[in-house]
Structures are given as C-alpha cells and as structure tokens.
Amino acid sequence: MKEYKRCLAVIRTYLNDKTLKLNAKKLDKLISEELEKPIDEMDTHLIDLCLNALVAYRTYMSERENKK
C-alpha cells in the first residue's frame, strides 16, 4: 500500500492538485481519457504514472488476498 500511496502522491504533484481524490476507478478513467485524445495531445507521462499506481494497487490487493 505504501508504493500505491507514493504513486498517487506523484500523480497529484504532477497534476498540481494535492487534494485530488484518486482510486483505481478514477485512475482507469484518467487513462481512458488520455487514450481517447489524438496522439500529439496525449499525456503519455500521466498514463505511465496512472499505470504504475494501478500496478502497485493490484499488487497490494493480491498480496493482501494471499495472506488470508
């Protein structure tokens, strides 16, 4: 969870919004919105940041399930 929270903090900093509420669903939405844009307008760095956060979240959830 620590890595996931770190990734979210990086995204908030990147977007200059420290109060932005982010979860897996909102990260998926951000990625989808960027992918719908023409390639020259797409923010690939934001997509990478969101994907890193989702991977960290899913890793955390998987590890948590395995401990049960």
Sequence and secondary structure as in RCSB ss.txt:
>XXXX:A:sequence
MKEYKRCLAVIRTYLNDKTLKLNAKKLDKLISEELEKPIDEMDTHLIDLCLNALVAYRTYMSERENKK
>XXXX:A:secstr
 HHHHHHHHHHHHHTT TT    HHHHHHHHHHHHHS TTT  HHHHHHHHHHHHHHHHHHHHHHHH 
